[in-house]
Amino acid sequence: MDEEEMYEKGGPFTVSQLCAIAKFCNHFCFRSVWNGYVNTQQLSNCALFSSVYQLCMLLYNRDCRRSFTKDAKFWLAP
């Protein structure tokens, strides 16, 4: 999904769906590290964590360029 699809066309996900996905990714990554579910020395060896983290960073960077979350505290750790 490129930025034109995300912002101008509004698809394939709505803004509220993107916020829900971003929130899940952020919480998943934080809790995985905080609770010790993934080894912080070997994060690249965990395919699931790496994929969710990459998606989280993609959404975060897009939100920084052009906010879709509308909440200044959205990205703070839960």
C-alpha positions as CSV (number, residue, x, y, z in Angstrom):
1,M,0.0,0.0,0.0
2,D,1.5,3.3,-1.1
3,E,0.8,6.7,0.4
4,E,-1.7,7.6,-2.4
5,E,-3.8,4.5,-1.6
6,M,-3.5,5.2,2.1
7,Y,-4.4,8.9,2.1
8,E,-6.2,9.9,-1.1
9,K,-8.1,6.7,-2.0
10,G,-8.7,5.6,1.6
11,G,-8.1,1.9,0.8
12,P,-7.6,-0.9,1.3
13,F,-8.0,0.0,5.0
14,T,-10.0,2.8,6.6
15,V,-8.3,5.3,8.9
16,S,-9.9,3.6,11.9
17,Q,-8.6,0.2,10.7
18,L,-5.1,1.6,10.2
19,C,-5.2,3.0,13.8
20,A,-6.3,-0.4,15.1
21,I,-3.5,-2.2,13.2
22,A,-0.9,0.4,14.3
23,K,-2.1,0.1,18.0
24,F,-1.9,-3.7,17.8
25,C,1.6,-3.6,16.3
26,N,2.9,-1.1,18.8
27,H,1.5,-3.0,21.8
28,F,2.7,-6.4,20.4
29,C,6.3,-5.1,19.9
30,F,6.4,-3.4,23.3
31,R,4.9,-6.3,25.3
32,S,7.0,-8.9,23.4
33,V,10.2,-7.2,24.5
34,W,9.0,-6.0,28.0
35,N,7.8,-9.5,29.0
36,G,10.8,-11.2,27.6
37,Y,9.0,-13.2,24.9
38,V,11.7,-12.3,22.4
39,N,15.4,-12.2,23.0
40,T,16.5,-8.6,22.5
41,Q,19.9,-9.8,21.3
42,Q,18.4,-11.9,18.5
43,L,15.3,-10.0,17.4
44,S,16.1,-10.6,13.7
45,N,15.8,-14.4,14.3
46,C,12.2,-14.1,15.2
47,A,10.3,-13.8,11.9
48,L,6.9,-12.9,13.5
49,F,8.4,-10.2,15.6
50,S,10.5,-8.8,12.8
51,S,7.4,-8.6,10.5
52,V,5.2,-6.9,13.0
53,Y,8.0,-4.5,13.9
54,Q,8.6,-3.6,10.3
55,L,4.9,-2.9,9.8
56,C,4.8,-0.8,13.0
57,M,7.8,1.3,11.9
58,L,6.2,1.8,8.4
59,L,3.0,3.0,9.9
60,Y,4.8,5.2,12.5
61,N,6.9,6.9,9.8
62,R,3.9,7.5,7.7
63,D,2.0,8.9,10.7
64,C,5.0,11.2,11.4
65,R,4.9,12.6,7.8
66,R,1.1,12.9,7.7
67,S,-0.8,12.0,10.8
68,F,-3.7,9.6,10.6
69,T,-3.8,8.8,14.4
70,K,-4.9,12.3,15.5
71,D,-3.6,11.5,19.0
72,A,-0.3,13.0,20.2
73,K,0.2,10.2,22.7
74,F,-0.8,7.3,20.3
75,W,2.7,5.9,19.9
76,L,3.7,6.1,23.6
77,A,4.3,2.7,25.1
78,P,1.2,1.3,26.8
